[in-house]
């Protein structure tokens, strides 16, 4: 059985907020669990600015990849952009 973490709408909407501040709540519920796949769907940015996608990449490397059972398999993080 595959363990899948599904996240949606990772865009930052409040001034001064970051992906790290949005992630604080959900992260606390994971309790160190590991997943076979992570799917991030919905809005991935607020304004589609290059800096937002850079932030998303940094967030993925720092927070999402460590949640994978096989951290080295980056293709197990799947992004599905859109509403």
N, C-alpha and C positions, 0 to 999 in steps of 0.2 A: 504494500500500500504506500503510495507516494504522499508525502506531507507537503502541502502547498500553503504558502502565506500569500494572501491577496490583499494588496493595499490599493487605495484609490484616491484620486484627487490630491496629489502631493504638492499642489501649487500653494505658494505663500500669498495670502491675501491681505494680511495686516501689515502696515508700515512698521519696520523694525523687527519683524518676526523673521525667523530662519527655518529651514528644514529641521534643524536640530531642536528648536523649540516646539515645532509641531510633533516631532517624534518622541518627545519625552513621555507623553501619556501612553501611546501604544507600546512603546518599548518596555515599560514597567510591567505589562501583562504577559510578555513573552517568557519571562523567567528562564532565560538561557536555552530555550527550545531551538532545535535545528530543523531546517526544512530542505526538501529535495529541490523545490522550485519556489521562486518568488515572482509573483505577477503584480506589476504596478500598472493600473489602468486609470483612465480618466485624464483630467487636466494635470499635466506634468509641469506646466509653467503658467504664470499669470499673464505675462506680456510677450512671451516667446522671444525674450532677449537672450543673447549669447551667455550673459553672466548667470542667468537662471539655469541654463543647461549645464554650465560649468559647476554650479552649486549642486545640481542633481547628480552629476558624475562623482563629485567629491563625497556626497552623502552616500551614494551607492557603494563606493569603495570602503568608506569608514564604517557604515552601519549595516548595509544589507548583505554584502559579501560574507562577513563573518557569521551570518545567520544560516549560511548554507552548510549542509553536511559535507559537501566537497567544495570548499572555498575557491579552489583553483579553477573550477568550471564556471566561468563568468556567464556563459550562455544559458545558465539556469536562472538568470534574472531576466524576465521578459517584460518589456514595456509595450503597452497598448495605449497610445495617446488618443485623446478625444473625449467628447462628452458622452 
